[in-house]
Amino acid sequence: MMGLKTDQEVLGELVRMKIPAIAELMDRYGVMWTLVVSRWFICLFIDILPVETVLRIWDCLFYEGSKIIFRVALTLIKQHQAFILEAKNFPDVCDNFKQITKGPFVTECHTFMQKIFTDPGSLRMATIDKLRETCREKLIAQR
């Protein structure tokens, strides 16, 4: 579970860097990333996004590596930022995160896949590796 927790924290740090309003919302209501994205990381989006979209994500995952998972997560969050920010409390945040995996944005897989390579902007594996190291150390210190 250390790898799962680490990657969830990495996503939190990437959101803090790229979509700070969402990070602030998560902090304000005390929502831990593990509550809203665990299934994304555990299931690699199966049963979360439409099958055709998931298969396209997996193609990219096998070709480009784990940064694709972060690209997908960041794109979902960025595209639905305004909706997520409508949350007025802890349960609203959790509900809004469930809703962002549904609808036409994720159903049109070609457009969605184009967005995962543009919306998050630059996302280097070196950055992810460095964040993984930092987040893993922080999690170990919390034990």
PyMOL CGO cylinders between C-alpha atoms (Angstrom):
from pymol import cmd
from pymol.cgo import CYLINDER

trace = [
    CYLINDER, 0.00, 0.00, 0.00, 3.00, 2.31, 0.35, 0.3, 1, 1, 1, 1, 1, 1,
    CYLINDER, 3.00, 2.31, 0.35, 3.22, 2.74, -3.43, 0.3, 1, 1, 1, 1, 1, 1,
    CYLINDER, 3.22, 2.74, -3.43, -0.48, 3.56, -3.66, 0.3, 1, 1, 1, 1, 1, 1,
    CYLINDER, -0.48, 3.56, -3.66, -0.32, 6.09, -0.85, 0.3, 1, 1, 1, 1, 1, 1,
    CYLINDER, -0.32, 6.09, -0.85, 2.83, 7.60, -2.31, 0.3, 1, 1, 1, 1, 1, 1,
    CYLINDER, 2.83, 7.60, -2.31, 1.30, 8.10, -5.76, 0.3, 1, 1, 1, 1, 1, 1,
    CYLINDER, 1.30, 8.10, -5.76, -1.83, 9.64, -4.25, 0.3, 1, 1, 1, 1, 1, 1,
    CYLINDER, -1.83, 9.64, -4.25, 0.34, 12.12, -2.39, 0.3, 1, 1, 1, 1, 1, 1,
    CYLINDER, 0.34, 12.12, -2.39, 2.30, 12.78, -5.59, 0.3, 1, 1, 1, 1, 1, 1,
    CYLINDER, 2.30, 12.78, -5.59, -0.98, 13.61, -7.31, 0.3, 1, 1, 1, 1, 1, 1,
    CYLINDER, -0.98, 13.61, -7.31, -1.78, 15.97, -4.44, 0.3, 1, 1, 1, 1, 1, 1,
    CYLINDER, -1.78, 15.97, -4.44, 1.55, 17.73, -4.93, 0.3, 1, 1, 1, 1, 1, 1,
    CYLINDER, 1.55, 17.73, -4.93, 1.05, 17.94, -8.70, 0.3, 1, 1, 1, 1, 1, 1,
    CYLINDER, 1.05, 17.94, -8.70, -2.41, 19.44, -8.13, 0.3, 1, 1, 1, 1, 1, 1,
    CYLINDER, -2.41, 19.44, -8.13, -0.86, 21.91, -5.67, 0.3, 1, 1, 1, 1, 1, 1,
    CYLINDER, -0.86, 21.91, -5.67, 1.58, 22.96, -8.43, 0.3, 1, 1, 1, 1, 1, 1,
    CYLINDER, 1.58, 22.96, -8.43, -0.78, 22.95, -11.42, 0.3, 1, 1, 1, 1, 1, 1,
    CYLINDER, -0.78, 22.95, -11.42, -4.29, 23.53, -10.02, 0.3, 1, 1, 1, 1, 1, 1,
    CYLINDER, -4.29, 23.53, -10.02, -3.74, 25.33, -6.69, 0.3, 1, 1, 1, 1, 1, 1,
    CYLINDER, -3.74, 25.33, -6.69, -7.40, 26.25, -6.15, 0.3, 1, 1, 1, 1, 1, 1,
    CYLINDER, -7.40, 26.25, -6.15, -8.28, 22.55, -5.93, 0.3, 1, 1, 1, 1, 1, 1,
    CYLINDER, -8.28, 22.55, -5.93, -5.43, 21.88, -3.50, 0.3, 1, 1, 1, 1, 1, 1,
    CYLINDER, -5.43, 21.88, -3.50, -6.69, 24.75, -1.36, 0.3, 1, 1, 1, 1, 1, 1,
    CYLINDER, -6.69, 24.75, -1.36, -10.23, 23.33, -1.41, 0.3, 1, 1, 1, 1, 1, 1,
    CYLINDER, -10.23, 23.33, -1.41, -8.95, 19.90, -0.35, 0.3, 1, 1, 1, 1, 1, 1,
    CYLINDER, -8.95, 19.90, -0.35, -7.00, 21.48, 2.50, 0.3, 1, 1, 1, 1, 1, 1,
    CYLINDER, -7.00, 21.48, 2.50, -9.92, 23.70, 3.57, 0.3, 1, 1, 1, 1, 1, 1,
    CYLINDER, -9.92, 23.70, 3.57, -12.28, 20.75, 4.01, 0.3, 1, 1, 1, 1, 1, 1,
    CYLINDER, -12.28, 20.75, 4.01, -9.64, 18.27, 5.18, 0.3, 1, 1, 1, 1, 1, 1,
    CYLINDER, -9.64, 18.27, 5.18, -10.23, 15.85, 2.30, 0.3, 1, 1, 1, 1, 1, 1,
    CYLINDER, -10.23, 15.85, 2.30, -7.40, 13.38, 1.90, 0.3, 1, 1, 1, 1, 1, 1,
    CYLINDER, -7.40, 13.38, 1.90, -6.52, 12.40, -1.64, 0.3, 1, 1, 1, 1, 1, 1,
    CYLINDER, -6.52, 12.40, -1.64, -6.90, 8.74, -0.74, 0.3, 1, 1, 1, 1, 1, 1,
    CYLINDER, -6.90, 8.74, -0.74, -10.65, 9.29, -0.28, 0.3, 1, 1, 1, 1, 1, 1,
    CYLINDER, -10.65, 9.29, -0.28, -11.27, 10.60, -3.77, 0.3, 1, 1, 1, 1, 1, 1,
    CYLINDER, -11.27, 10.60, -3.77, -8.70, 8.92, -6.01, 0.3, 1, 1, 1, 1, 1, 1,
    CYLINDER, -8.70, 8.92, -6.01, -7.90, 5.51, -4.50, 0.3, 1, 1, 1, 1, 1, 1,
    CYLINDER, -7.90, 5.51, -4.50, -10.04, 3.65, -7.02, 0.3, 1, 1, 1, 1, 1, 1,
    CYLINDER, -10.04, 3.65, -7.02, -8.45, 5.57, -9.88, 0.3, 1, 1, 1, 1, 1, 1,
    CYLINDER, -8.45, 5.57, -9.88, -5.03, 4.30, -8.91, 0.3, 1, 1, 1, 1, 1, 1,
    CYLINDER, -5.03, 4.30, -8.91, -5.99, 0.81, -7.72, 0.3, 1, 1, 1, 1, 1, 1,
    CYLINDER, -5.99, 0.81, -7.72, -8.17, -0.04, -10.72, 0.3, 1, 1, 1, 1, 1, 1,
    CYLINDER, -8.17, -0.04, -10.72, -6.32, 2.05, -13.30, 0.3, 1, 1, 1, 1, 1, 1,
    CYLINDER, -6.32, 2.05, -13.30, -9.69, 3.63, -14.14, 0.3, 1, 1, 1, 1, 1, 1,
    CYLINDER, -9.69, 3.63, -14.14, -11.53, 0.36, -14.97, 0.3, 1, 1, 1, 1, 1, 1,
    CYLINDER, -11.53, 0.36, -14.97, -15.19, 0.63, -13.85, 0.3, 1, 1, 1, 1, 1, 1,
    CYLINDER, -15.19, 0.63, -13.85, -14.56, 4.35, -13.39, 0.3, 1, 1, 1, 1, 1, 1,
    CYLINDER, -14.56, 4.35, -13.39, -14.27, 5.58, -16.98, 0.3, 1, 1, 1, 1, 1, 1,
    CYLINDER, -14.27, 5.58, -16.98, -15.89, 4.12, -20.12, 0.3, 1, 1, 1, 1, 1, 1,
    CYLINDER, -15.89, 4.12, -20.12, -14.21, 0.93, -21.36, 0.3, 1, 1, 1, 1, 1, 1,
    CYLINDER, -14.21, 0.93, -21.36, -13.07, 2.42, -24.68, 0.3, 1, 1, 1, 1, 1, 1,
    CYLINDER, -13.07, 2.42, -24.68, -11.43, 5.31, -22.84, 0.3, 1, 1, 1, 1, 1, 1,
    CYLINDER, -11.43, 5.31, -22.84, -9.80, 2.95, -20.33, 0.3, 1, 1, 1, 1, 1, 1,
    CYLINDER, -9.80, 2.95, -20.33, -8.34, 0.82, -23.12, 0.3, 1, 1, 1, 1, 1, 1,
    CYLINDER, -8.34, 0.82, -23.12, -6.84, 3.92, -24.76, 0.3, 1, 1, 1, 1, 1, 1,
    CYLINDER, -6.84, 3.92, -24.76, -5.41, 4.99, -21.38, 0.3, 1, 1, 1, 1, 1, 1,
    CYLINDER, -5.41, 4.99, -21.38, -3.88, 1.54, -20.91, 0.3, 1, 1, 1, 1, 1, 1,
    CYLINDER, -3.88, 1.54, -20.91, -2.31, 1.64, -24.38, 0.3, 1, 1, 1, 1, 1, 1,
    CYLINDER, -2.31, 1.64, -24.38, -0.58, 4.87, -23.40, 0.3, 1, 1, 1, 1, 1, 1,
    CYLINDER, -0.58, 4.87, -23.40, 0.28, 3.53, -19.95, 0.3, 1, 1, 1, 1, 1, 1,
    CYLINDER, 0.28, 3.53, -19.95, 2.09, 0.52, -21.42, 0.3, 1, 1, 1, 1, 1, 1,
    CYLINDER, 2.09, 0.52, -21.42, 3.91, 2.72, -23.92, 0.3, 1, 1, 1, 1, 1, 1,
    CYLINDER, 3.91, 2.72, -23.92, 4.80, 5.76, -21.78, 0.3, 1, 1, 1, 1, 1, 1,
    CYLINDER, 4.80, 5.76, -21.78, 4.69, 4.49, -18.21, 0.3, 1, 1, 1, 1, 1, 1,
    CYLINDER, 4.69, 4.49, -18.21, 3.01, 5.58, -15.00, 0.3, 1, 1, 1, 1, 1, 1,
    CYLINDER, 3.01, 5.58, -15.00, 3.01, 9.29, -15.73, 0.3, 1, 1, 1, 1, 1, 1,
    CYLINDER, 3.01, 9.29, -15.73, -0.07, 8.63, -17.88, 0.3, 1, 1, 1, 1, 1, 1,
    CYLINDER, -0.07, 8.63, -17.88, -2.07, 7.91, -14.72, 0.3, 1, 1, 1, 1, 1, 1,
    CYLINDER, -2.07, 7.91, -14.72, -1.11, 11.33, -13.38, 0.3, 1, 1, 1, 1, 1, 1,
    CYLINDER, -1.11, 11.33, -13.38, -1.94, 12.95, -16.73, 0.3, 1, 1, 1, 1, 1, 1,
    CYLINDER, -1.94, 12.95, -16.73, -5.41, 11.39, -16.72, 0.3, 1, 1, 1, 1, 1, 1,
    CYLINDER, -5.41, 11.39, -16.72, -6.07, 12.40, -13.10, 0.3, 1, 1, 1, 1, 1, 1,
    CYLINDER, -6.07, 12.40, -13.10, -4.84, 15.95, -13.64, 0.3, 1, 1, 1, 1, 1, 1,
    CYLINDER, -4.84, 15.95, -13.64, -6.92, 16.31, -16.80, 0.3, 1, 1, 1, 1, 1, 1,
    CYLINDER, -6.92, 16.31, -16.80, -10.08, 15.09, -15.06, 0.3, 1, 1, 1, 1, 1, 1,
    CYLINDER, -10.08, 15.09, -15.06, -9.51, 17.54, -12.23, 0.3, 1, 1, 1, 1, 1, 1,
    CYLINDER, -9.51, 17.54, -12.23, -8.52, 20.48, -14.42, 0.3, 1, 1, 1, 1, 1, 1,
    CYLINDER, -8.52, 20.48, -14.42, -11.41, 20.04, -16.85, 0.3, 1, 1, 1, 1, 1, 1,
    CYLINDER, -11.41, 20.04, -16.85, -13.87, 19.95, -13.96, 0.3, 1, 1, 1, 1, 1, 1,
    CYLINDER, -13.87, 19.95, -13.96, -12.18, 22.49, -11.73, 0.3, 1, 1, 1, 1, 1, 1,
    CYLINDER, -12.18, 22.49, -11.73, -15.15, 24.88, -11.63, 0.3, 1, 1, 1, 1, 1, 1,
    CYLINDER, -15.15, 24.88, -11.63, -17.53, 22.06, -10.73, 0.3, 1, 1, 1, 1, 1, 1,
    CYLINDER, -17.53, 22.06, -10.73, -15.26, 20.70, -7.99, 0.3, 1, 1, 1, 1, 1, 1,
    CYLINDER, -15.26, 20.70, -7.99, -14.85, 24.20, -6.55, 0.3, 1, 1, 1, 1, 1, 1,
    CYLINDER, -14.85, 24.20, -6.55, -18.65, 24.44, -6.13, 0.3, 1, 1, 1, 1, 1, 1,
    CYLINDER, -18.65, 24.44, -6.13, -18.30, 22.08, -3.14, 0.3, 1, 1, 1, 1, 1, 1,
    CYLINDER, -18.30, 22.08, -3.14, -19.45, 23.64, 0.10, 0.3, 1, 1, 1, 1, 1, 1,
    CYLINDER, -19.45, 23.64, 0.10, -18.31, 20.89, 2.48, 0.3, 1, 1, 1, 1, 1, 1,
    CYLINDER, -18.31, 20.89, 2.48, -16.44, 17.61, 2.83, 0.3, 1, 1, 1, 1, 1, 1,
    CYLINDER, -16.44, 17.61, 2.83, -19.21, 15.37, 1.39, 0.3, 1, 1, 1, 1, 1, 1,
    CYLINDER, -19.21, 15.37, 1.39, -19.69, 17.72, -1.57, 0.3, 1, 1, 1, 1, 1, 1,
    CYLINDER, -19.69, 17.72, -1.57, -16.00, 17.43, -2.47, 0.3, 1, 1, 1, 1, 1, 1,
    CYLINDER, -16.00, 17.43, -2.47, -16.21, 13.63, -2.43, 0.3, 1, 1, 1, 1, 1, 1,
    CYLINDER, -16.21, 13.63, -2.43, -19.44, 13.62, -4.47, 0.3, 1, 1, 1, 1, 1, 1,
    CYLINDER, -19.44, 13.62, -4.47, -18.07, 16.07, -7.03, 0.3, 1, 1, 1, 1, 1, 1,
    CYLINDER, -18.07, 16.07, -7.03, -15.00, 13.90, -7.56, 0.3, 1, 1, 1, 1, 1, 1,
    CYLINDER, -15.00, 13.90, -7.56, -17.30, 10.92, -8.26, 0.3, 1, 1, 1, 1, 1, 1,
    CYLINDER, -17.30, 10.92, -8.26, -19.23, 12.97, -10.82, 0.3, 1, 1, 1, 1, 1, 1,
    CYLINDER, -19.23, 12.97, -10.82, -16.21, 14.09, -12.85, 0.3, 1, 1, 1, 1, 1, 1,
    CYLINDER, -16.21, 14.09, -12.85, -15.65, 10.57, -14.17, 0.3, 1, 1, 1, 1, 1, 1,
    CYLINDER, -15.65, 10.57, -14.17, -19.00, 10.58, -15.95, 0.3, 1, 1, 1, 1, 1, 1,
    CYLINDER, -19.00, 10.58, -15.95, -20.43, 12.42, -18.92, 0.3, 1, 1, 1, 1, 1, 1,
    CYLINDER, -20.43, 12.42, -18.92, -19.51, 13.36, -22.46, 0.3, 1, 1, 1, 1, 1, 1,
    CYLINDER, -19.51, 13.36, -22.46, -15.98, 14.55, -21.66, 0.3, 1, 1, 1, 1, 1, 1,
    CYLINDER, -15.98, 14.55, -21.66, -14.80, 11.02, -20.79, 0.3, 1, 1, 1, 1, 1, 1,
    CYLINDER, -14.80, 11.02, -20.79, -17.08, 9.26, -23.28, 0.3, 1, 1, 1, 1, 1, 1,
    CYLINDER, -17.08, 9.26, -23.28, -15.47, 10.93, -26.30, 0.3, 1, 1, 1, 1, 1, 1,
    CYLINDER, -15.47, 10.93, -26.30, -12.19, 9.07, -25.86, 0.3, 1, 1, 1, 1, 1, 1,
    CYLINDER, -12.19, 9.07, -25.86, -10.34, 10.61, -28.81, 0.3, 1, 1, 1, 1, 1, 1,
    CYLINDER, -10.34, 10.61, -28.81, -10.81, 14.15, -27.51, 0.3, 1, 1, 1, 1, 1, 1,
    CYLINDER, -10.81, 14.15, -27.51, -10.14, 13.04, -23.94, 0.3, 1, 1, 1, 1, 1, 1,
    CYLINDER, -10.14, 13.04, -23.94, -6.85, 11.40, -24.92, 0.3, 1, 1, 1, 1, 1, 1,
    CYLINDER, -6.85, 11.40, -24.92, -5.75, 14.54, -26.76, 0.3, 1, 1, 1, 1, 1, 1,
    CYLINDER, -5.75, 14.54, -26.76, -6.52, 16.57, -23.63, 0.3, 1, 1, 1, 1, 1, 1,
    CYLINDER, -6.52, 16.57, -23.63, -4.40, 14.39, -21.33, 0.3, 1, 1, 1, 1, 1, 1,
    CYLINDER, -4.40, 14.39, -21.33, -1.36, 15.39, -23.37, 0.3, 1, 1, 1, 1, 1, 1,
    CYLINDER, -1.36, 15.39, -23.37, -2.15, 19.12, -23.41, 0.3, 1, 1, 1, 1, 1, 1,
    CYLINDER, -2.15, 19.12, -23.41, -4.14, 20.10, -20.30, 0.3, 1, 1, 1, 1, 1, 1,
    CYLINDER, -4.14, 20.10, -20.30, -1.64, 19.13, -17.57, 0.3, 1, 1, 1, 1, 1, 1,
    CYLINDER, -1.64, 19.13, -17.57, 1.20, 20.83, -19.41, 0.3, 1, 1, 1, 1, 1, 1,
    CYLINDER, 1.20, 20.83, -19.41, 4.74, 19.63, -18.95, 0.3, 1, 1, 1, 1, 1, 1,
    CYLINDER, 4.74, 19.63, -18.95, 4.99, 16.54, -16.78, 0.3, 1, 1, 1, 1, 1, 1,
    CYLINDER, 4.99, 16.54, -16.78, 8.45, 15.04, -16.67, 0.3, 1, 1, 1, 1, 1, 1,
    CYLINDER, 8.45, 15.04, -16.67, 9.14, 11.61, -15.22, 0.3, 1, 1, 1, 1, 1, 1,
    CYLINDER, 9.14, 11.61, -15.22, 12.06, 13.15, -13.31, 0.3, 1, 1, 1, 1, 1, 1,
    CYLINDER, 12.06, 13.15, -13.31, 9.59, 15.44, -11.52, 0.3, 1, 1, 1, 1, 1, 1,
    CYLINDER, 9.59, 15.44, -11.52, 7.34, 12.50, -10.64, 0.3, 1, 1, 1, 1, 1, 1,
    CYLINDER, 7.34, 12.50, -10.64, 10.30, 10.45, -9.39, 0.3, 1, 1, 1, 1, 1, 1,
    CYLINDER, 10.30, 10.45, -9.39, 11.48, 13.31, -7.20, 0.3, 1, 1, 1, 1, 1, 1,
    CYLINDER, 11.48, 13.31, -7.20, 7.98, 13.83, -5.79, 0.3, 1, 1, 1, 1, 1, 1,
    CYLINDER, 7.98, 13.83, -5.79, 7.67, 10.09, -5.17, 0.3, 1, 1, 1, 1, 1, 1,
    CYLINDER, 7.67, 10.09, -5.17, 10.86, 10.11, -3.16, 0.3, 1, 1, 1, 1, 1, 1,
    CYLINDER, 10.86, 10.11, -3.16, 9.78, 13.13, -1.10, 0.3, 1, 1, 1, 1, 1, 1,
    CYLINDER, 9.78, 13.13, -1.10, 6.25, 11.82, -0.50, 0.3, 1, 1, 1, 1, 1, 1,
    CYLINDER, 6.25, 11.82, -0.50, 7.47, 8.33, 0.39, 0.3, 1, 1, 1, 1, 1, 1,
    CYLINDER, 7.47, 8.33, 0.39, 9.87, 9.78, 2.97, 0.3, 1, 1, 1, 1, 1, 1,
    CYLINDER, 9.87, 9.78, 2.97, 7.07, 11.90, 4.44, 0.3, 1, 1, 1, 1, 1, 1,
    CYLINDER, 7.07, 11.90, 4.44, 4.76, 8.87, 4.70, 0.3, 1, 1, 1, 1, 1, 1,
    CYLINDER, 4.76, 8.87, 4.70, 7.47, 6.76, 6.35, 0.3, 1, 1, 1, 1, 1, 1,
    CYLINDER, 7.47, 6.76, 6.35, 8.10, 9.54, 8.88, 0.3, 1, 1, 1, 1, 1, 1,
    CYLINDER, 8.10, 9.54, 8.88, 4.37, 9.58, 9.75, 0.3, 1, 1, 1, 1, 1, 1,
    CYLINDER, 4.37, 9.58, 9.75, 4.31, 5.89, 10.71, 0.3, 1, 1, 1, 1, 1, 1,
]
cmd.load_cgo(trace, "trace")
